Amino acid sequence: MNYQFNNCEELIALCKQEKLRISDVAIRREMELFKKSRPWVRNKMKAVRDTMKEAIDLGVKSTKKSKYGLVGGDAVKVYKNINKSGKFLHSKVAVRAMAYAIATNEQNARMGKIVAFPTAGGSGVLPAVLFSTFEHMKSSKRKMLNALFTASALGIAILKHGGTFSAAKAGCQAEVGVGVAMAAAGVTEMRGGTPEQCLNASALGLKNMLGLACDPLGGLVEVPCVKRNAIGATIAMAASDMSMMGVESVIPMDQVVEAMMNISASMSETVRETALGGLAVTRVGLKLREKMGLPPIPEKYLDWRNKKPSAKNKCGGCNGCG
Ligand code: SF4
């Protein structure tokens, strides 16, 4: 049997044909590819899971700042509030996920050990969503591990279908956005969702991250990255909830990936990991850059500040913006 797949359509076809969950296909694919036993494959993923948990456990306790001092200490602030959900708009499971995402990304910014799943910049979303839901549902360790395999299958399908995890190529939609898509699929399987519901959750999640710029202050994976992961985690949870409620994405996941790559082709290099656009060149962004002792941004990238929106640039769609 061949468990390889080149996109989400093939992945779902395999699930249907063999009556398997996405995680089962992912495990069998690894066994086939590396010619290894099931315990070997599962043990590899257990090491991934344990490293994610260590980063969370350290991150929720640490107030240490990153080298340049832009981030550090927010995970503690959020984590302290997980039992006060009545006071906040989000439920305990979502607040805890935000804390876990910030914890992981703050650890990354402190040069701590994390799992780049899918990337270091987007490393907070997946563990945040899965571990918080695992605690909320008092889920089994097996389901937790399976959720990681499901998320990994989504990542493989995205890459095989011509997508990317590279912010230099496609902006933050390819880092935090892909993290959201993977987490949405993983958590949906953990909650008992069908393979179709998992992929649908991914599509709903990624659609809402499309076009996201990569614009980190000073080129460091700190601002806006850390908090972007936290809010990305809540988007993944919302996507999973909607999918479990029967809400369907009109655009299937493979085509959402194509849309991501289509958008990336029209994205300026200034918002593709160069720190020459977006939040990186706001007044605060530039001031902090100077404080960090980084070289100034060439004037040509700051021209936009003198430009007024022209009539030509008006969308003329809903007229809501006047
Ligand atoms: S803004 Fe850029 S560096 Fe930060 S998480 Fe997104 S893609 Fe990564």
Residues whose N, C-alpha, C, O or C-beta is under 5 A from the ligand:
A	BS01	SF4	G121 G122 A167 G171 C172 E175 A213 C214 D215 P216 V221 C225
